[in-house]
């Protein structure tokens, strides 16, 4: 995952300087059909997968955070 994070921010850095990007990050675990938000302060709360025809699969109430560098994504 670390190389993916580095690659994402390298691509952003190589783009034209007049373009701005906003990177959001979430971290979840799916195990035995249970979904867990690994960044939540309430680790015991199970979340549910949902699907919308226009936007696809999503996890309701999954926390997400704005990150500014690959270093900020090194949670594990």
N, CA, C, O and CB atoms as a CASP TS submission, in Angstrom:
PFRMAT TS
TARGET T0000
AUTHOR 0000-0000-0000
METHOD Language model
MODEL 1
PARENT N/A
ATOM      1  N   UNK     1       0.816  -1.188   0.000  1.00  0.00           N
ATOM      2  CA  UNK     1       0.000   0.000   0.000  1.00  0.00           C
ATOM      3  C   UNK     1       0.861   1.255   0.000  1.00  0.00           C
ATOM      4  O   UNK     1       0.494   2.271  -0.589  1.00  0.00           O
ATOM      5  CB  UNK     1      -0.929  -0.003   1.193  1.00  0.00           C
ATOM      6  N   UNK     2       1.986   1.178   0.651  1.00  0.00           N
ATOM      7  CA  UNK     2       2.853   2.350   0.740  1.00  0.00           C
ATOM      8  C   UNK     2       3.254   2.853  -0.644  1.00  0.00           C
ATOM      9  O   UNK     2       3.282   4.062  -0.876  1.00  0.00           O
ATOM     10  CB  UNK     2       4.100   2.023   1.559  1.00  0.00           C
ATOM     11  N   UNK     3       3.562   1.948  -1.558  1.00  0.00           N
ATOM     12  CA  UNK     3       3.939   2.357  -2.920  1.00  0.00           C
ATOM     13  C   UNK     3       2.765   3.002  -3.645  1.00  0.00           C
ATOM     14  O   UNK     3       2.957   3.935  -4.425  1.00  0.00           O
ATOM     15  CB  UNK     3       4.448   1.150  -3.723  1.00  0.00           C
ATOM     16  N   UNK     4       1.568   2.521  -3.399  1.00  0.00           N
ATOM     17  CA  UNK     4       0.375   3.130  -4.002  1.00  0.00           C
ATOM     18  C   UNK     4       0.209   4.559  -3.515  1.00  0.00           C
ATOM     19  O   UNK     4      -0.069   5.462  -4.304  1.00  0.00           O
ATOM     20  CB  UNK     4      -0.887   2.307  -3.673  1.00  0.00           C
ATOM     21  N   UNK     5       0.380   4.765  -2.211  1.00  0.00           N
ATOM     22  CA  UNK     5       0.257   6.106  -1.655  1.00  0.00           C
ATOM     23  C   UNK     5       1.294   7.035  -2.277  1.00  0.00           C
ATOM     24  O   UNK     5       0.976   8.156  -2.673  1.00  0.00           O
ATOM     25  CB  UNK     5       0.413   6.075  -0.127  1.00  0.00           C
ATOM     26  N   UNK     6       2.533   6.563  -2.360  1.00  0.00           N
ATOM     27  CA  UNK     6       3.599   7.369  -2.962  1.00  0.00           C
ATOM     28  C   UNK     6       3.275   7.699  -4.415  1.00  0.00           C
ATOM     29  O   UNK     6       3.503   8.820  -4.869  1.00  0.00           O
ATOM     30  CB  UNK     6       4.946   6.632  -2.877  1.00  0.00           C
ATOM     31  N   UNK     7       2.747   6.728  -5.135  1.00  0.00           N
ATOM     32  CA  UNK     7       2.411   6.920  -6.546  1.00  0.00           C
ATOM     33  C   UNK     7       1.307   7.959  -6.720  1.00  0.00           C
ATOM     34  O   UNK     7       1.382   8.798  -7.617  1.00  0.00           O
ATOM     35  CB  UNK     7       1.982   5.593  -7.175  1.00  0.00           C
ATOM     36  N   UNK     8       0.299   7.910  -5.881  1.00  0.00           N
ATOM     37  CA  UNK     8      -0.802   8.880  -5.967  1.00  0.00           C
ATOM     38  C   UNK     8      -0.272  10.294  -5.799  1.00  0.00           C
ATOM     39  O   UNK     8      -0.594  11.172  -6.599  1.00  0.00           O
ATOM     40  CB  UNK     8      -1.880   8.585  -4.898  1.00  0.00           C
ATOM     41  N   UNK     9       0.533  10.525  -4.777  1.00  0.00           N
ATOM     42  CA  UNK     9       1.021  11.876  -4.520  1.00  0.00           C
ATOM     43  C   UNK     9       2.112  12.287  -5.496  1.00  0.00           C
ATOM     44  O   UNK     9       2.285  13.480  -5.741  1.00  0.00           O
ATOM     45  CB  UNK     9       1.538  11.981  -3.103  1.00  0.00           C
ATOM     46  N   UNK    10       2.846  11.349  -6.055  1.00  0.00           N
ATOM     47  CA  UNK    10       3.815  11.684  -7.109  1.00  0.00           C
ATOM     48  C   UNK    10       3.090  12.175  -8.358  1.00  0.00           C
ATOM     49  O   UNK    10       3.521  13.135  -8.997  1.00  0.00           O
ATOM     50  CB  UNK    10       4.699  10.458  -7.452  1.00  0.00           C
ATOM     51  N   UNK    11       1.993  11.516  -8.698  1.00  0.00           N
ATOM     52  CA  UNK    11       1.193  11.951  -9.849  1.00  0.00           C
ATOM     53  C   UNK    11       0.620  13.343  -9.621  1.00  0.00           C
ATOM     54  O   UNK    11       0.633  14.181 -10.523  1.00  0.00           O
ATOM     55  CB  UNK    11       0.058  10.956 -10.121  1.00  0.00           C
ATOM     56  N   UNK    12       0.122  13.585  -8.430  1.00  0.00           N
ATOM     57  CA  UNK    12      -0.420  14.903  -8.118  1.00  0.00           C
ATOM     58  C   UNK    12       0.667  15.957  -8.224  1.00  0.00           C
ATOM     59  O   UNK    12       0.432  17.031  -8.777  1.00  0.00           O
ATOM     60  CB  UNK    12      -1.042  14.917  -6.715  1.00  0.00           C
ATOM     61  N   UNK    13       1.856  15.668  -7.701  1.00  0.00           N
ATOM     62  CA  UNK    13       2.973  16.617  -7.749  1.00  0.00           C
ATOM     63  C   UNK    13       3.433  16.896  -9.177  1.00  0.00           C
ATOM     64  O   UNK    13       3.933  17.984  -9.464  1.00  0.00           O
ATOM     65  CB  UNK    13       4.140  16.088  -6.932  1.00  0.00           C
ATOM     66  N   UNK    14       3.269  15.924 -10.074  1.00  0.00           N
ATOM     67  CA  UNK    14       3.724  16.104 -11.450  1.00  0.00           C
ATOM     68  C   UNK    14       2.722  16.863 -12.318  1.00  0.00           C
ATOM     69  O   UNK    14       3.052  17.260 -13.435  1.00  0.00           O
ATOM     70  CB  UNK    14       4.007  14.761 -12.070  1.00  0.00           C
ATOM     71  N   UNK    15       1.511  17.067 -11.821  1.00  0.00           N
ATOM     72  CA  UNK    15       0.489  17.792 -12.572  1.00  0.00           C
ATOM     73  C   UNK    15       0.809  19.287 -12.590  1.00  0.00           C
ATOM     74  O   UNK    15       1.673  19.771 -11.859  1.00  0.00           O
ATOM     75  CB  UNK    15      -0.912  17.546 -11.963  1.00  0.00           C
ATOM     76  N   UNK    16       0.093  19.982 -13.434  1.00  0.00           N
ATOM     77  CA  UNK    16       0.260  21.434 -13.520  1.00  0.00           C
ATOM     78  C   UNK    16      -0.024  22.062 -12.160  1.00  0.00           C
ATOM     79  O   UNK    16      -0.915  21.620 -11.434  1.00  0.00           O
ATOM     80  CB  UNK    16      -0.672  22.037 -14.605  1.00  0.00           C
ATOM     81  N   UNK    17       0.726  23.072 -11.832  1.00  0.00           N
ATOM     82  CA  UNK    17       0.615  23.690 -10.507  1.00  0.00           C
ATOM     83  C   UNK    17      -0.685  24.474 -10.330  1.00  0.00           C
ATOM     84  O   UNK    17      -1.040  24.809  -9.200  1.00  0.00           O
ATOM     85  CB  UNK    17       1.797  24.608 -10.268  1.00  0.00           C
ATOM     86  N   UNK    18      -1.396  24.774 -11.403  1.00  0.00           N
ATOM     87  CA  UNK    18      -2.650  25.510 -11.270  1.00  0.00           C
ATOM     88  C   UNK    18      -3.847  24.588 -11.020  1.00  0.00           C
ATOM     89  O   UNK    18      -4.981  25.058 -10.922  1.00  0.00           O
ATOM     90  CB  UNK    18      -2.893  26.337 -12.517  1.00  0.00           C
ATOM     91  N   UNK    19      -3.598  23.283 -10.917  1.00  0.00           N
ATOM     92  CA  UNK    19      -4.655  22.315 -10.617  1.00  0.00           C
ATOM     93  C   UNK    19      -4.557  21.933  -9.145  1.00  0.00           C
ATOM     94  O   UNK    19      -3.474  21.624  -8.648  1.00  0.00           O
ATOM     95  CB  UNK    19      -4.544  21.047 -11.533  1.00  0.00           C
ATOM     96  N   UNK    20      -5.674  21.957  -8.464  1.00  0.00           N
ATOM     97  CA  UNK    20      -5.699  21.573  -7.056  1.00  0.00           C
ATOM     98  C   UNK    20      -6.411  20.240  -6.896  1.00  0.00           C
ATOM     99  O   UNK    20      -7.367  19.952  -7.617  1.00  0.00           O
ATOM    100  CB  UNK    20      -6.385  22.658  -6.202  1.00  0.00           C
ATOM    101  N   UNK    21      -5.953  19.434  -5.961  1.00  0.00           N
ATOM    102  CA  UNK    21      -6.545  18.140  -5.665  1.00  0.00           C
ATOM    103  C   UNK    21      -6.924  18.073  -4.194  1.00  0.00           C
ATOM    104  O   UNK    21      -6.264  18.667  -3.341  1.00  0.00           O
ATOM    105  CB  UNK    21      -5.579  17.000  -6.028  1.00  0.00           C
ATOM    106  N   UNK    22      -7.982  17.352  -3.914  1.00  0.00           N
ATOM    107  CA  UNK    22      -8.399  17.086  -2.548  1.00  0.00           C
ATOM    108  C   UNK    22      -8.434  15.572  -2.386  1.00  0.00           C
ATOM    109  O   UNK    22      -9.205  14.892  -3.062  1.00  0.00           O
ATOM    110  CB  UNK    22      -9.796  17.741  -2.221  1.00  0.00           C
ATOM    111  N   UNK    23      -7.602  15.044  -1.493  1.00  0.00           N
ATOM    112  CA  UNK    23      -7.489  13.596  -1.298  1.00  0.00           C
ATOM    113  C   UNK    23      -8.130  13.235   0.041  1.00  0.00           C
ATOM    114  O   UNK    23      -7.736  13.739   1.093  1.00  0.00           O
ATOM    115  CB  UNK    23      -5.989  13.128  -1.347  1.00  0.00           C
ATOM    116  N   UNK    24      -9.118  12.357  -0.024  1.00  0.00           N
ATOM    117  CA  UNK    24      -9.796  11.839   1.167  1.00  0.00           C
ATOM    118  C   UNK    24      -9.367  10.401   1.374  1.00  0.00           C
ATOM    119  O   UNK    24      -9.190   9.666   0.403  1.00  0.00           O
ATOM    120  CB  UNK    24     -11.348  11.943   1.032  1.00  0.00           C
ATOM    121  N   UNK    25      -9.197   9.982   2.618  1.00  0.00           N
ATOM    122  CA  UNK    25      -8.803   8.605   2.905  1.00  0.00           C
ATOM    123  C   UNK    25      -9.728   7.997   3.952  1.00  0.00           C
ATOM    124  O   UNK    25     -10.138   8.651   4.911  1.00  0.00           O
ATOM    125  CB  UNK    25      -7.342   8.547   3.384  1.00  0.00           C
ATOM    126  N   UNK    26     -10.039   6.736   3.738  1.00  0.00           N
ATOM    127  CA  UNK    26     -10.799   5.923   4.691  1.00  0.00           C
ATOM    128  C   UNK    26     -10.064   4.605   4.827  1.00  0.00           C
ATOM    129  O   UNK    26      -9.249   4.245   3.978  1.00  0.00           O
ATOM    130  CB  UNK    26     -12.296   5.707   4.227  1.00  0.00           C
ATOM    131  N   UNK    27     -10.354   3.896   5.887  1.00  0.00           N
ATOM    132  CA  UNK    27      -9.676   2.624   6.125  1.00  0.00           C
ATOM    133  C   UNK    27     -10.684   1.671   6.746  1.00  0.00           C
ATOM    134  O   UNK    27     -11.175   1.911   7.849  1.00  0.00           O
ATOM    135  CB  UNK    27      -8.417   2.803   7.049  1.00  0.00           C
ATOM    136  N   UNK    28     -10.990   0.593   6.043  1.00  0.00           N
ATOM    137  CA  UNK    28     -11.991  -0.335   6.544  1.00  0.00           C
ATOM    138  C   UNK    28     -11.522  -1.767   6.417  1.00  0.00           C
ATOM    139  O   UNK    28     -10.598  -2.081   5.668  1.00  0.00           O
ATOM    140  CB  UNK    28     -13.299  -0.152   5.807  1.00  0.00           C
ATOM    141  N   UNK    29     -12.185  -2.626   7.171  1.00  0.00           N
ATOM    142  CA  UNK    29     -11.908  -4.056   7.132  1.00  0.00           C
ATOM    143  C   UNK    29     -13.238  -4.770   6.898  1.00  0.00           C
ATOM    144  O   UNK    29     -14.243  -4.463   7.538  1.00  0.00           O
ATOM    145  CB  UNK    29     -11.210  -4.550   8.459  1.00  0.00           C
ATOM    146  N   UNK    30     -13.224  -5.727   5.972  1.00  0.00           N
ATOM    147  CA  UNK    30     -14.374  -6.597   5.769  1.00  0.00           C
ATOM    148  C   UNK    30     -13.917  -8.003   6.118  1.00  0.00           C
ATOM    149  O   UNK    30     -13.009  -8.547   5.491  1.00  0.00           O
ATOM    150  CB  UNK    30     -14.930  -6.512   4.291  1.00  0.00           C
ATOM    151  N   UNK    31     -14.555  -8.584   7.126  1.00  0.00           N
ATOM    152  CA  UNK    31     -14.179  -9.909   7.600  1.00  0.00           C
ATOM    153  C   UNK    31     -15.450 -10.662   7.981  1.00  0.00           C
ATOM    154  O   UNK    31     -16.241 -10.193   8.801  1.00  0.00           O
ATOM    155  CB  UNK    31     -13.193  -9.820   8.810  1.00  0.00           C
ATOM    156  N   UNK    32     -15.633 -11.814   7.385  1.00  0.00           N
ATOM    157  CA  UNK    32     -16.815 -12.643   7.649  1.00  0.00           C
ATOM    158  C   UNK    32     -18.113 -11.830   7.522  1.00  0.00           C
ATOM    159  O   UNK    32     -18.990 -11.883   8.384  1.00  0.00           O
ATOM    160  CB  UNK    32     -16.722 -13.267   9.055  1.00  0.00           C
ATOM    161  N   UNK    33     -18.201 -11.093   6.441  1.00  0.00           N
ATOM    162  CA  UNK    33     -19.371 -10.285   6.106  1.00  0.00           C
ATOM    163  C   UNK    33     -19.653  -9.148   7.083  1.00  0.00           C
ATOM    164  O   UNK    33     -20.738  -8.567   7.053  1.00  0.00           O
ATOM    165  CB  UNK    33     -20.567 -11.163   6.031  1.00  0.00           C
ATOM    166  N   UNK    34     -18.707  -8.824   7.939  1.00  0.00           N
ATOM    167  CA  UNK    34     -18.813  -7.679   8.842  1.00  0.00           C
ATOM    168  C   UNK    34     -17.879  -6.584   8.346  1.00  0.00           C
ATOM    169  O   UNK    34     -16.761  -6.855   7.908  1.00  0.00           O
ATOM    170  CB  UNK    34     -18.471  -8.082  10.314  1.00  0.00           C
ATOM    171  N   UNK    35     -18.351  -5.352   8.420  1.00  0.00           N
ATOM    172  CA  UNK    35     -17.571  -4.200   7.974  1.00  0.00           C
ATOM    173  C   UNK    35     -17.220  -3.359   9.191  1.00  0.00           C
ATOM    174  O   UNK    35     -18.090  -3.018   9.993  1.00  0.00           O
ATOM    175  CB  UNK    35     -18.353  -3.355   6.916  1.00  0.00           C
ATOM    176  N   UNK    36     -15.938  -3.027   9.324  1.00  0.00           N
ATOM    177  CA  UNK    36     -15.445  -2.264  10.479  1.00  0.00           C
ATOM    178  C   UNK    36     -14.700  -1.031   9.973  1.00  0.00           C
ATOM    179  O   UNK    36     -13.905  -1.119   9.037  1.00  0.00           O
ATOM    180  CB  UNK    36     -14.513  -3.143  11.386  1.00  0.00           C
ATOM    181  N   UNK    37     -14.957   0.101  10.590  1.00  0.00           N
ATOM    182  CA  UNK    37     -14.246   1.344  10.300  1.00  0.00           C
ATOM    183  C   UNK    37     -13.003   1.373  11.180  1.00  0.00           C
ATOM    184  O   UNK    37     -13.112   1.532  12.396  1.00  0.00           O
ATOM    185  CB  UNK    37     -15.156   2.609  10.549  1.00  0.00           C
ATOM    186  N   UNK    38     -11.837   1.224  10.591  1.00  0.00           N
ATOM    187  CA  UNK    38     -10.595   1.137  11.363  1.00  0.00           C
ATOM    188  C   UNK    38     -10.083   2.495  11.839  1.00  0.00           C
ATOM    189  O   UNK    38      -9.130   2.552  12.616  1.00  0.00           O
ATOM    190  CB  UNK    38      -9.531   0.468  10.536  1.00  0.00           C
ATOM    191  N   UNK    39     -10.694   3.580  11.392  1.00  0.00           N
ATOM    192  CA  UNK    39     -10.295   4.914  11.850  1.00  0.00           C
ATOM    193  C   UNK    39     -11.278   5.503  12.846  1.00  0.00           C
ATOM    194  O   UNK    39     -11.053   6.596  13.366  1.00  0.00           O
ATOM    195  CB  UNK    39     -10.154   5.847  10.670  1.00  0.00           C
ATOM    196  N   UNK    40     -12.344   4.807  13.112  1.00  0.00           N
ATOM    197  CA  UNK    40     -13.360   5.298  14.026  1.00  0.00           C
ATOM    198  C   UNK    40     -12.925   5.132  15.473  1.00  0.00           C
ATOM    199  O   UNK    40     -12.176   4.215  15.809  1.00  0.00           O
ATOM    200  CB  UNK    40     -14.676   4.577  13.788  1.00  0.00           C
ATOM    201  N   UNK    41     -13.400   6.022  16.316  1.00  0.00           N
ATOM    202  CA  UNK    41     -13.129   5.873  17.749  1.00  0.00           C
ATOM    203  C   UNK    41     -14.004   4.785  18.361  1.00  0.00           C
ATOM    204  O   UNK    41     -13.701   4.284  19.444  1.00  0.00           O
ATOM    205  CB  UNK    41     -13.357   7.204  18.481  1.00  0.00           C
ATOM    206  N   UNK    42     -15.086   4.416  17.679  1.00  0.00           N
ATOM    207  CA  UNK    42     -15.982   3.355  18.128  1.00  0.00           C
ATOM    208  C   UNK    42     -15.732   2.102  17.280  1.00  0.00           C
ATOM    209  O   UNK    42     -16.432   1.864  16.296  1.00  0.00           O
ATOM    210  CB  UNK    42     -17.478   3.807  18.034  1.00  0.00           C
ATOM    211  N   UNK    43     -14.734   1.307  17.667  1.00  0.00           N
ATOM    212  CA  UNK    43     -14.321   0.148  16.872  1.00  0.00           C
ATOM    213  C   UNK    43     -15.302  -1.014  16.926  1.00  0.00           C
ATOM    214  O   UNK    43     -15.178  -1.951  16.139  1.00  0.00           O
ATOM    215  CB  UNK    43     -12.981  -0.324  17.333  1.00  0.00           C
ATOM    216  N   UNK    44     -16.258  -0.979  17.818  1.00  0.00           N
ATOM    217  CA  UNK    44     -17.186  -2.099  17.952  1.00  0.00           C
ATOM    218  C   UNK    44     -18.433  -1.945  17.089  1.00  0.00           C
ATOM    219  O   UNK    44     -19.219  -2.884  16.959  1.00  0.00           O
ATOM    220  CB  UNK    44     -17.589  -2.255  19.391  1.00  0.00           C
ATOM    221  N   UNK    45     -18.616  -0.776  16.506  1.00  0.00           N
ATOM    222  CA  UNK    45     -19.801  -0.532  15.691  1.00  0.00           C
ATOM    223  C   UNK    45     -19.627  -1.126  14.297  1.00  0.00           C
ATOM    224  O   UNK    45     -18.706  -0.750  13.572  1.00  0.00           O
ATOM    225  CB  UNK    45     -20.088   0.974  15.597  1.00  0.00           C
ATOM    226  N   UNK    46     -20.508  -2.050  13.920  1.00  0.00           N
ATOM    227  CA  UNK    46     -20.480  -2.639  12.582  1.00  0.00           C
ATOM    228  C   UNK    46     -21.154  -1.694  11.605  1.00  0.00           C
ATOM    229  O   UNK    46     -22.146  -1.044  11.938  1.00  0.00           O
ATOM    230  CB  UNK    46     -21.172  -4.026  12.567  1.00  0.00           C
ATOM    231  N   UNK    47     -20.616  -1.622  10.406  1.00  0.00           N
ATOM    232  CA  UNK    47     -21.180  -0.801   9.361  1.00  0.00           C
ATOM    233  C   UNK    47     -21.780  -1.696   8.282  1.00  0.00           C
ATOM    234  O   UNK    47     -21.547  -2.904   8.258  1.00  0.00           O
ATOM    235  CB  UNK    47     -20.115   0.139   8.769  1.00  0.00           C
ATOM    236  N   UNK    48     -22.546  -1.089   7.401  1.00  0.00           N
ATOM    237  CA  UNK    48     -23.223  -1.850   6.356  1.00  0.00           C
ATOM    238  C   UNK    48     -22.799  -1.360   4.976  1.00  0.00           C
ATOM    239  O   UNK    48     -22.615  -0.162   4.759  1.00  0.00           O
ATOM    240  CB  UNK    48     -24.749  -1.745   6.514  1.00  0.00           C
ATOM    241  N   UNK    49     -22.647  -2.307   4.040  1.00  0.00           N
ATOM    242  CA  UNK    49     -22.424  -1.975   2.643  1.00  0.00           C
ATOM    243  C   UNK    49     -23.768  -1.654   2.007  1.00  0.00           C
ATOM    244  O   UNK    49     -24.772  -2.308   2.286  1.00  0.00           O
ATOM    245  CB  UNK    49     -21.710  -3.137   1.893  1.00  0.00           C
ATOM    246  N   UNK    50     -23.774  -0.633   1.145  1.00  0.00           N
ATOM    247  CA  UNK    50     -24.968  -0.248   0.402  1.00  0.00           C
ATOM    248  C   UNK    50     -24.577  -0.035  -1.052  1.00  0.00           C
ATOM    249  O   UNK    50     -23.396   0.097  -1.371  1.00  0.00           O
ATOM    250  CB  UNK    50     -25.624   1.035   1.003  1.00  0.00           C
ATOM    251  N   UNK    51     -25.567   0.000  -1.926  1.00  0.00           N
ATOM    252  CA  UNK    51     -25.289   0.243  -3.336  1.00  0.00           C
ATOM    253  C   UNK    51     -26.331   1.183  -3.914  1.00  0.00           C
ATOM    254  O   UNK    51     -27.527   1.044  -3.660  1.00  0.00           O
ATOM    255  CB  UNK    51     -25.257  -1.077  -4.124  1.00  0.00           C
ATOM    256  N   UNK    52     -25.851   2.146  -4.701  1.00  0.00           N
ATOM    257  CA  UNK    52     -26.714   3.050  -5.448  1.00  0.00           C
ATOM    258  C   UNK    52     -26.411   2.864  -6.925  1.00  0.00           C
ATOM    259  O   UNK    52     -25.250   2.719  -7.307  1.00  0.00           O
ATOM    260  CB  UNK    52     -26.509   4.540  -5.008  1.00  0.00           C
ATOM    261  N   UNK    53     -27.429   2.865  -7.743  1.00  0.00           N
ATOM    262  CA  UNK    53     -27.231   2.654  -9.177  1.00  0.00           C
ATOM    263  C   UNK    53     -26.329   3.712  -9.794  1.00  0.00           C
ATOM    264  O   UNK    53     -25.516   3.403 -10.665  1.00  0.00           O
ATOM    265  CB  UNK    53     -28.566   2.644  -9.891  1.00  0.00           C
ATOM    266  N   UNK    54     -26.466   4.960  -9.350  1.00  0.00           N
ATOM    267  CA  UNK    54     -25.702   6.046  -9.969  1.00  0.00           C
ATOM    268  C   UNK    54     -24.284   6.207  -9.438  1.00  0.00           C
ATOM    269  O   UNK    54     -23.427   6.736 -10.145  1.00  0.00           O
ATOM    270  CB  UNK    54     -26.428   7.324  -9.784  1.00  0.00           C
ATOM    271  N   UNK    55     -24.010   5.758  -8.190  1.00  0.00           N
ATOM    272  CA  UNK    55     -22.668   5.969  -7.632  1.00  0.00           C
ATOM    273  C   UNK    55     -21.953   4.690  -7.206  1.00  0.00           C
ATOM    274  O   UNK    55     -20.761   4.742  -6.905  1.00  0.00           O
ATOM    275  CB  UNK    55     -22.761   6.882  -6.457  1.00  0.00           C
ATOM    276  N   UNK    56     -22.618   3.569  -7.170  1.00  0.00           N
ATOM    277  CA  UNK    56     -21.971   2.298  -6.848  1.00  0.00           C
ATOM    278  C   UNK    56     -22.043   1.932  -5.377  1.00  0.00           C
ATOM    279  O   UNK    56     -22.927   2.385  -4.650  1.00  0.00           O
ATOM    280  CB  UNK    56     -20.543   2.343  -7.269  1.00  0.00           C
ATOM    281  N   UNK    57     -21.097   1.103  -4.951  1.00  0.00           N
ATOM    282  CA  UNK    57     -21.072   0.573  -3.587  1.00  0.00           C
ATOM    283  C   UNK    57     -20.443   1.589  -2.646  1.00  0.00           C
ATOM    284  O   UNK    57     -19.456   2.240  -2.987  1.00  0.00           O
ATOM    285  CB  UNK    57     -20.299  -0.764  -3.529  1.00  0.00           C
ATOM    286  N   UNK    58     -21.024   1.716  -1.461  1.00  0.00           N
ATOM    287  CA  UNK    58     -20.477   2.606  -0.444  1.00  0.00           C
ATOM    288  C   UNK    58     -20.782   2.036   0.937  1.00  0.00           C
ATOM    289  O   UNK    58     -21.625   1.151   1.085  1.00  0.00           O
ATOM    290  CB  UNK    58     -21.057   4.040  -0.590  1.00  0.00           C
ATOM    291  N   UNK    59     -20.085   2.553   1.944  1.00  0.00           N
ATOM    292  CA  UNK    59     -20.292   2.156   3.334  1.00  0.00           C
ATOM    293  C   UNK    59     -20.853   3.365   4.073  1.00  0.00           C
ATOM    294  O   UNK    59     -20.187   4.391   4.208  1.00  0.00           O
ATOM    295  CB  UNK    59     -18.956   1.642   4.000  1.00  0.00           C
ATOM    296  N   UNK    60     -22.082   3.226   4.545  1.00  0.00           N
ATOM    297  CA  UNK    60     -22.728   4.319   5.267  1.00  0.00           C
ATOM    298  C   UNK    60     -21.992   4.577   6.580  1.00  0.00           C
ATOM    299  O   UNK    60     -21.629   3.641   7.292  1.00  0.00           O
ATOM    300  CB  UNK    60     -24.221   3.997   5.533  1.00  0.00           C
ATOM    301  N   UNK    61     -21.778   5.843   6.889  1.00  0.00           N
ATOM    302  CA  UNK    61     -21.134   6.309   8.128  1.00  0.00           C
ATOM    303  C   UNK    61     -19.650   5.957   8.228  1.00  0.00           C
ATOM    304  O   UNK    61     -19.088   6.016   9.322  1.00  0.00           O
ATOM    305  CB  UNK    61     -21.852   5.731   9.312  1.00  0.00           C
ATOM    306  N   UNK    62     -19.006   5.597   7.129  1.00  0.00           N
ATOM    307  CA  UNK    62     -17.563   5.342   7.135  1.00  0.00           C
ATOM    308  C   UNK    62     -16.835   6.671   7.282  1.00  0.00           C
ATOM    309  O   UNK    62     -17.098   7.607   6.527  1.00  0.00           O
ATOM    310  CB  UNK    62     -17.111   4.600   5.833  1.00  0.00           C
ATOM    311  N   UNK    63     -15.925   6.763   8.244  1.00  0.00           N
ATOM    312  CA  UNK    63     -15.194   8.013   8.444  1.00  0.00           C
ATOM    313  C   UNK    63     -14.158   8.194   7.340  1.00  0.00           C
ATOM    314  O   UNK    63     -13.613   7.225   6.811  1.00  0.00           O
ATOM    315  CB  UNK    63     -14.515   8.036   9.832  1.00  0.00           C
ATOM    316  N   UNK    64     -13.903   9.446   7.010  1.00  0.00           N
ATOM    317  CA  UNK    64     -12.880   9.771   6.015  1.00  0.00           C
ATOM    318  C   UNK    64     -12.202  11.065   6.434  1.00  0.00           C
ATOM    319  O   UNK    64     -12.799  11.917   7.093  1.00  0.00           O
ATOM    320  CB  UNK    64     -13.495   9.898   4.579  1.00  0.00           C
ATOM    321  N   UNK    65     -10.949  11.190   6.040  1.00  0.00           N
ATOM    322  CA  UNK    65     -10.137  12.327   6.452  1.00  0.00           C
ATOM    323  C   UNK    65      -9.383  12.877   5.252  1.00  0.00           C
ATOM    324  O   UNK    65      -8.980  12.130   4.360  1.00  0.00           O
ATOM    325  CB  UNK    65      -9.156  11.928   7.575  1.00  0.00           C
ATOM    326  N   UNK    66      -9.199  14.180   5.240  1.00  0.00           N
ATOM    327  CA  UNK    66      -8.390  14.812   4.206  1.00  0.00           C
ATOM    328  C   UNK    66      -6.923  14.572   4.534  1.00  0.00           C
ATOM    329  O   UNK    66      -6.493  14.770   5.670  1.00  0.00           O
ATOM    330  CB  UNK    66      -8.699  16.339   4.093  1.00  0.00           C
ATOM    331  N   UNK    67      -6.157  14.143   3.531  1.00  0.00           N
ATOM    332  CA  UNK    67      -4.716  13.921   3.727  1.00  0.00           C
ATOM    333  C   UNK    67      -3.943  14.758   2.712  1.00  0.00           C
ATOM    334  O   UNK    67      -4.406  14.984   1.594  1.00  0.00           O
ATOM    335  CB  UNK    67      -4.351  12.402   3.586  1.00  0.00           C
ATOM    336  N   UNK    68      -2.767  15.209   3.116  1.00  0.00           N
ATOM    337  CA  UNK    68      -1.965  16.103   2.279  1.00  0.00           C
ATOM    338  C   UNK    68      -0.673  15.473   1.787  1.00  0.00           C
ATOM    339  O   UNK    68       0.040  16.067   0.978  1.00  0.00           O
ATOM    340  CB  UNK    68      -1.645  17.350   3.037  1.00  0.00           C
ATOM    341  N   UNK    69      -0.365  14.261   2.274  1.00  0.00           N
ATOM    342  CA  UNK    69       0.873  13.612   1.849  1.00  0.00           C
ATOM    343  C   UNK    69       0.763  12.106   2.064  1.00  0.00           C
ATOM    344  O   UNK    69      -0.115  11.626   2.781  1.00  0.00           O
ATOM    345  CB  UNK    69       2.090  14.186   2.620  1.00  0.00           C
ATOM    346  N   UNK    70       1.667  11.378   1.431  1.00  0.00           N
ATOM    347  CA  UNK    70       1.700   9.924   1.613  1.00  0.00           C
ATOM    348  C   UNK    70       2.050   9.558   3.053  1.00  0.00           C
ATOM    349  O   UNK    70       1.606   8.528   3.559  1.00  0.00           O
ATOM    350  CB  UNK    70       2.711   9.286   0.647  1.00  0.00           C
ATOM    351  N   UNK    71       2.836  10.390   3.705  1.00  0.00           N
ATOM    352  CA  UNK    71       3.203  10.122   5.098  1.00  0.00           C
ATOM    353  C   UNK    71       1.981  10.093   6.028  1.00  0.00           C
ATOM    354  O   UNK    71       1.943   9.323   6.987  1.00  0.00           O
ATOM    355  CB  UNK    71       4.194  11.177   5.582  1.00  0.00           C
ATOM    356  N   UNK    72       0.998  10.927   5.738  1.00  0.00           N
ATOM    357  CA  UNK    72      -0.209  10.944   6.542  1.00  0.00           C
ATOM    358  C   UNK    72      -1.039   9.662   6.382  1.00  0.00           C
ATOM    359  O   UNK    72      -1.896   9.368   7.215  1.00  0.00           O
ATOM    360  CB  UNK    72      -1.045  12.149   6.175  1.00  0.00           C
ATOM    361  N   UNK    73      -0.785   8.915   5.328  1.00  0.00           N
ATOM    362  CA  UNK    73      -1.515   7.676   5.068  1.00  0.00           C
ATOM    363  C   UNK    73      -0.864   6.447   5.693  1.00  0.00           C
ATOM    364  O   UNK    73      -1.380   5.340   5.541  1.00  0.00           O
ATOM    365  CB  UNK    73      -1.645   7.470   3.590  1.00  0.00           C
ATOM    366  N   UNK    74       0.223   6.612   6.370  1.00  0.00           N
ATOM    367  CA  UNK    74       0.944   5.489   6.972  1.00  0.00           C
ATOM    368  C   UNK    74       0.388   5.151   8.355  1.00  0.00           C
ATOM    369  O   UNK    74       1.076   5.308   9.363  1.00  0.00           O
ATOM    370  CB  UNK    74       2.440   5.808   7.071  1.00  0.00           C
ATOM    371  N   UNK    75      -0.865   4.685   8.393  1.00  0.00           N
ATOM    372  CA  UNK    75      -1.526   4.382   9.668  1.00  0.00           C
ATOM    373  C   UNK    75      -1.097   3.061  10.249  1.00  0.00           C
ATOM    374  O   UNK    75      -1.054   2.899  11.468  1.00  0.00           O
ATOM    375  CB  UNK    75      -3.012   4.381   9.493  1.00  0.00           C
ATOM    376  N   UNK    76      -0.784   2.127   9.402  1.00  0.00           N
ATOM    377  CA  UNK    76      -0.500   0.769   9.896  1.00  0.00           C
ATOM    378  C   UNK    76       0.973   0.498   9.867  1.00  0.00           C
ATOM    379  O   UNK    76       1.408  -0.590  10.244  1.00  0.00           O
ATOM    380  CB  UNK    76      -1.235  -0.283   9.071  1.00  0.00           C
TER
END
